[in-house]
Amino acid sequence: MLLMSTPTKQPVAEKENLHSRNAHRNGYDFEQLIKSTPQLRPFVKPNQYNIESINFSDAEAVKMLNKSLLKQYYNISDWDIPEGYLCPPIPGRADYIHYVADLLSETDNGNIPTGKKIKILDIGMGANCIYPIIGSTTYDWHFVGTDIDPIAIRSAMDIIAANKQLKDHILLRQQTNKHNIFKGILLNGEGFDATICNPPFHTSALEAQLATVNKWTKLKTSAQATTQNFGGQKKELWYPGGEAAFIKLTIEQSALVAKQCLWFTTLVSKKDTLPGVYKALKKVAAVDIRTIGMSQGQKTSRIVAWTFLNEAERAEWADMWWHKK
C-alpha cells in the first residue's frame, strides 16, 4: 500500500532581513490565517518541499492571502481591490512604515511618535490603501492618501467605509494634474511629518509587460504570461522615464514645499537609480540625506529620505507639532 505523506506544520525560519518590529518576520502561519479567514483554505496546498503555501503566481490566491493578513494582523475585516489593480506584498510594505517610524524617532530622542498628531502623506496610494492601513493601525498615525486615478480613490474610499476604525485616520485627495506631486494636495499652512511613495517602476507599458513575462518564467508557470500575479494598472506600473524620472520630479517639487514636511521619502527599487537621485538632491540643497536598505526574500530595495530642515529646526518641529498640549 502506497502511503501518501501529508504536509505538517513546520517551524518557519525567522526572516531576519525584515524589520525587527515587522509582524511578518516569522513567515505565514497558514493554520492561523485560515482560522480567521476560512476562504483562504482552497488556495493553501503543499509546495515542492511539502510545506503548506499558496501559488504565488495565482492572482486570486495572492489577494486572498492579503485579505487574511490584513484581518489577522491589522484588524481589517473587509478589504478588496478592483480587478487588475496592484495587490502588494504586505510584509515589505510594513517594513517601509517601520523604517519611517525609526526615522521620526530620531527627532524625539529615540521615541517613536504615535497618535493622530503624526501626519503622513502617501503619494500614489493606489487602490489598495495599504500604507495608510498599516501605519494607522500600527502607530495610530493620520494619513492623507493621494492618487491621480479616480478608481483608486473610490476603492480606497470603499475600504475606509467598510472598516470604521480607519475613518478618522485617513483622508483622500485626488491629484488632478499628472505633472504635479505636491501642488494641489498640500494646503496652505499644512505640515506633514513624512511623505512616502512607491513610484512607478517601469519606463513604458512594453517594459512592464516584459518584466511580467520574466516573473512568470521565474515562477515556472504555464499560465498566461501577460497577467500580473500582483496586478497593477498603467499609472501604478510605469511612468515616462521610469522611477528615475518620477523620483527626480518628486525631489524637484519637494523643494517648493521644503518647510512643510519634516522628511520626504521614496522607495528606490533599482540601484542604478541612486546616482541620479543623489545628484537631484544635491541640486535642491537637501540638508540631510539617508539611504535605508530593505530586503524581502530575493528582492532588495531601499528607501531614500531627505529633509530641508537642520537638526535645530527638526527639534523645533517636534516641539511645535508633537509636544504641544
C-alpha positions as CSV (number, residue, x, y, z in Angstrom):
1,M,0.0,0.0,0.0
2,L,1.3,3.4,-1.0
3,L,1.4,5.8,1.9
4,M,0.9,9.5,0.9
5,S,2.8,11.9,3.0
6,T,0.8,14.8,4.4
7,P,2.1,18.3,4.9
8,T,2.9,19.0,8.5
9,K,3.3,22.4,10.2
10,Q,7.0,23.1,10.3
11,P,8.7,26.0,12.1
12,V,9.5,28.7,9.7
13,A,12.9,30.3,9.9
14,E,12.7,33.9,11.1
15,K,13.0,36.4,8.3
16,E,15.8,38.4,9.8
17,N,16.0,40.7,6.8
18,L,12.7,42.2,7.8
19,H,12.5,45.0,10.3
20,S,12.6,43.8,13.9
21,R,9.1,45.2,14.6
22,N,7.6,43.6,11.5
23,A,4.7,41.3,12.4
24,H,5.6,39.1,9.5
25,R,9.2,38.1,10.4
26,N,8.0,34.6,11.3
27,G,6.5,33.9,7.9
28,Y,2.9,33.0,7.1
29,D,1.1,30.8,9.7
30,F,-1.5,29.4,7.3
31,E,-3.2,27.4,10.0
32,Q,-3.9,30.6,12.0
33,L,-4.7,32.6,8.9
34,I,-7.3,30.0,7.7
35,K,-8.9,30.1,11.2
36,S,-9.5,33.9,10.8
37,T,-10.2,33.7,7.1
38,P,-11.7,30.3,6.1
39,Q,-11.9,31.5,2.4
40,L,-8.1,31.1,2.2
41,R,-8.3,27.3,2.7
42,P,-8.8,26.3,-1.0
43,F,-5.7,28.2,-2.0
44,V,-3.4,26.6,0.5
45,K,-1.6,23.4,-0.7
46,P,1.7,21.6,-0.1
47,N,4.6,23.1,-2.1
48,Q,7.5,21.2,-3.5
49,Y,9.0,20.9,-0.1
50,N,5.8,19.5,1.3
51,I,5.2,22.7,3.3
52,E,1.8,24.5,3.2
53,S,1.9,27.6,1.0
54,I,-0.1,29.2,-1.8
55,N,0.6,29.5,-5.5
56,F,2.1,33.0,-5.7
57,S,1.5,33.0,-9.5
58,D,-2.2,32.9,-8.8
59,A,-3.6,36.5,-8.5
60,E,-6.7,35.3,-6.6
61,A,-4.6,33.4,-4.1
62,V,-2.3,36.4,-3.5
63,K,-5.4,38.6,-2.9
64,M,-6.9,36.2,-0.5
65,L,-3.6,35.9,1.4
66,N,-3.6,39.7,1.7
67,K,-7.2,39.7,3.0
68,S,-6.3,37.2,5.6
69,L,-3.1,39.0,6.7
70,L,-4.9,42.3,7.0
71,K,-7.6,40.7,9.1
72,Q,-5.2,38.7,11.3
73,Y,-2.6,41.5,12.0
74,Y,-4.4,44.8,11.3
75,N,-8.0,44.1,12.2
76,I,-9.2,44.9,8.7
77,S,-12.4,42.8,8.3
78,D,-13.3,43.9,4.8
79,W,-10.7,44.7,2.1
80,D,-10.8,44.3,-1.7
81,I,-9.5,46.0,-4.8
82,P,-10.8,46.3,-8.4
83,E,-9.7,43.6,-10.8
84,G,-6.3,44.2,-12.3
85,Y,-5.1,46.7,-9.6
86,L,-1.9,46.3,-7.7
87,C,-2.1,43.8,-4.9
88,P,1.1,44.5,-2.9
89,P,3.1,42.1,-0.7
90,I,2.3,43.2,2.8
91,P,5.5,42.3,4.7
92,G,7.6,44.7,2.5
93,R,5.0,47.5,2.8
94,A,5.1,47.1,6.6
95,D,8.9,47.4,6.6
96,Y,8.6,50.8,4.9
97,I,6.3,52.1,7.6
98,H,8.5,50.8,10.4
99,Y,11.6,52.4,9.0
100,V,9.8,55.7,8.7
101,A,8.9,55.3,12.3
102,D,12.6,54.9,13.2
103,L,13.4,58.0,11.1
104,L,10.9,60.1,13.0
105,S,12.1,58.8,16.4
106,E,15.5,60.4,15.8
107,T,13.8,63.8,16.4
108,D,12.4,62.7,19.8
109,N,15.3,61.0,21.5
110,G,14.6,57.6,20.0
111,N,10.9,57.6,21.0
112,I,8.6,56.7,18.1
113,P,5.9,59.4,17.9
114,T,2.4,57.9,17.8
115,G,-1.1,59.1,17.6
116,K,-3.1,61.2,15.1
117,K,-0.9,64.2,15.6
118,I,1.6,62.5,13.3
119,K,0.6,63.2,9.7
120,I,1.9,61.2,6.8
121,L,1.4,61.9,3.1
122,D,1.1,58.8,0.9
123,I,1.9,59.8,-2.7
124,G,0.2,57.4,-5.2
125,M,-1.6,55.5,-2.5
126,G,-3.2,53.1,-5.0
127,A,-6.5,51.3,-4.8
128,N,-5.2,49.0,-2.0
129,C,-4.7,51.8,0.6
130,I,-2.0,49.5,2.2
131,Y,0.4,52.1,3.7
132,P,-2.3,54.1,5.4
133,I,-3.9,50.9,6.8
134,I,-0.6,49.6,8.2
135,G,0.5,53.0,9.5
136,S,-2.8,54.0,11.1
137,T,-3.4,50.6,12.8
138,T,0.2,50.1,14.0
139,Y,1.1,53.6,15.1
140,D,-2.2,55.4,15.2
141,W,-0.9,57.9,12.6
142,H,-3.1,60.1,10.5
143,F,-2.7,59.7,6.7
144,V,-3.5,61.7,3.6
145,G,-3.6,59.4,0.7
146,T,-3.3,60.8,-2.9
147,D,-3.7,59.3,-6.3
148,I,-4.3,60.5,-9.8
149,D,-6.6,57.6,-10.6
150,P,-10.3,58.2,-9.6
151,I,-10.9,54.4,-9.5
152,A,-8.1,54.0,-7.0
153,I,-9.6,56.8,-4.9
154,R,-13.0,55.2,-5.0
155,S,-11.6,51.8,-4.0
156,A,-9.7,53.4,-1.0
157,M,-13.0,55.1,0.0
158,D,-14.8,51.8,0.0
159,I,-12.1,50.2,2.2
160,I,-12.3,53.0,4.7
161,A,-16.1,52.9,4.7
162,A,-16.1,49.2,5.4
163,N,-13.6,49.5,8.3
164,K,-14.9,52.2,10.6
165,Q,-11.7,52.4,12.6
166,L,-10.0,53.9,9.6
167,K,-12.5,56.7,9.1
168,D,-10.8,59.3,11.5
169,H,-7.3,58.3,10.4
170,I,-7.3,58.5,6.6
171,L,-8.2,61.4,4.3
172,L,-8.2,61.0,0.5
173,R,-7.2,63.7,-2.1
174,Q,-7.2,63.2,-5.8
175,Q,-4.3,64.7,-7.8
176,T,-5.8,66.1,-11.0
177,N,-2.6,67.2,-12.7
178,K,-0.2,64.5,-13.8
179,H,2.7,66.9,-13.7
180,N,2.2,67.8,-10.0
181,I,3.2,65.9,-6.9
182,F,2.5,68.3,-4.0
183,K,0.8,71.2,-5.7
184,G,-3.0,70.8,-5.4
185,I,-2.5,68.4,-2.5
186,L,-0.8,70.3,0.3
187,L,-2.9,73.1,1.8
188,N,-1.5,76.4,2.9
189,G,0.0,76.1,6.4
190,E,-0.3,72.3,6.4
191,G,2.6,70.2,7.6
192,F,3.5,66.6,7.2
193,D,5.9,64.6,9.4
194,A,6.8,62.4,6.4
195,T,5.9,61.7,2.9
196,I,6.0,58.2,1.5
197,C,6.0,57.0,-2.1
198,N,6.3,53.7,-4.1
199,P,7.0,55.2,-7.5
200,P,6.0,53.6,-10.8
201,F,8.9,51.3,-11.6
202,H,8.9,50.8,-15.4
203,T,9.6,53.3,-18.2
204,S,6.8,52.0,-20.6
205,A,4.0,49.6,-20.9
206,L,6.2,47.3,-23.0
207,E,8.9,47.2,-20.3
208,A,6.2,46.4,-17.7
209,Q,4.9,43.5,-19.9
210,L,8.3,42.1,-20.4
211,A,9.0,42.2,-16.7
212,T,5.8,40.3,-16.2
213,V,6.8,37.6,-18.7
214,N,10.2,37.3,-16.8
215,K,8.4,37.0,-13.5
216,W,6.2,34.2,-14.8
217,T,9.2,32.4,-16.1
218,K,10.9,32.5,-12.7
219,L,7.7,31.2,-11.1
220,K,7.8,28.3,-13.7
221,T,4.2,28.5,-14.6
222,S,2.5,27.9,-17.9
223,A,-0.3,30.5,-17.1
224,Q,-0.8,33.4,-19.5
225,A,2.4,35.5,-19.2
226,T,0.7,38.8,-19.7
227,T,-1.2,38.6,-16.4
228,Q,0.3,40.1,-13.3
229,N,0.0,38.0,-10.2
230,F,0.3,41.1,-8.1
231,G,-1.7,43.1,-10.7
232,G,-1.1,46.8,-11.5
233,Q,-2.6,49.4,-13.7
234,K,-0.7,51.7,-16.1
235,K,-0.3,54.6,-13.6
236,E,0.9,52.1,-10.9
237,L,3.5,50.3,-13.0
238,W,5.0,52.7,-15.4
239,Y,5.9,56.4,-16.0
240,P,7.8,58.0,-18.8
241,G,11.4,57.7,-17.7
242,G,10.5,55.1,-15.0
243,E,11.2,55.5,-11.3
244,A,14.2,57.7,-12.0
245,A,12.2,60.4,-13.7
246,F,9.3,60.2,-11.2
247,I,11.7,60.5,-8.2
248,K,13.6,63.3,-9.9
249,L,10.3,65.2,-10.3
250,T,9.3,64.5,-6.7
251,I,12.7,65.8,-5.4
252,E,12.4,69.0,-7.6
253,Q,8.9,69.7,-6.4
254,S,9.7,68.9,-2.7
255,A,11.9,72.0,-2.7
256,L,8.8,74.1,-3.3
257,V,7.3,72.8,0.0
258,A,10.6,72.4,1.8
259,K,9.4,73.7,5.1
260,Q,6.0,71.9,5.1
261,C,7.5,68.4,5.6
262,L,9.9,67.1,8.2
263,W,11.1,64.2,6.0
264,F,10.5,63.3,2.4
265,T,10.9,59.7,1.5
266,T,10.6,57.4,-1.5
267,L,11.3,53.8,-2.4
268,V,14.1,53.2,-4.9
269,S,13.9,49.8,-6.5
270,K,16.8,50.0,-8.9
271,K,20.3,50.5,-7.5
272,D,21.3,52.2,-10.8
273,T,18.7,54.9,-10.0
274,L,20.6,56.1,-6.9
275,P,23.3,58.3,-8.6
276,G,20.6,60.4,-10.3
277,V,18.7,60.7,-7.0
278,Y,21.7,61.9,-5.1
279,K,22.5,64.4,-7.9
280,A,19.0,65.8,-7.8
281,L,19.1,66.1,-4.0
282,K,22.4,68.0,-4.2
283,K,20.9,70.3,-6.8
284,V,18.0,71.2,-4.5
285,A,20.3,71.6,-1.5
286,A,18.8,68.9,0.8
287,V,20.3,69.3,4.3
288,D,20.3,65.7,5.3
289,I,20.0,62.5,3.1
290,R,19.5,59.0,4.3
291,T,19.6,55.7,2.4
292,I,17.9,52.8,4.2
293,G,18.4,49.3,2.8
294,M,15.5,46.8,2.7
295,S,15.1,43.3,1.5
296,Q,12.3,40.7,1.3
297,G,13.2,37.3,0.0
298,Q,15.3,37.8,-3.1
299,K,14.2,41.3,-3.7
300,T,16.4,44.1,-2.5
301,S,15.4,47.8,-2.5
302,R,16.0,50.9,-0.4
303,I,14.3,54.0,1.0
304,V,15.9,57.3,0.3
305,A,14.9,60.1,2.7
306,W,15.8,63.8,2.7
307,T,15.0,66.9,4.6
308,F,15.5,70.6,4.2
309,L,15.5,71.2,7.9
310,N,18.6,71.2,10.1
311,E,18.7,69.5,13.5
312,A,17.6,72.5,15.4
313,E,14.7,73.1,13.0
314,R,13.7,69.4,13.4
315,A,13.7,69.7,17.2
316,E,11.6,72.8,16.9
317,W,9.2,70.9,14.6
318,A,8.8,68.2,17.2
319,D,8.1,70.8,20.0
320,M,5.6,72.6,17.8
321,W,3.7,69.7,16.4
322,W,4.3,66.7,18.7
323,H,4.7,68.0,22.2
324,K,2.1,70.8,22.3
325,K,-0.7,70.2,24.6
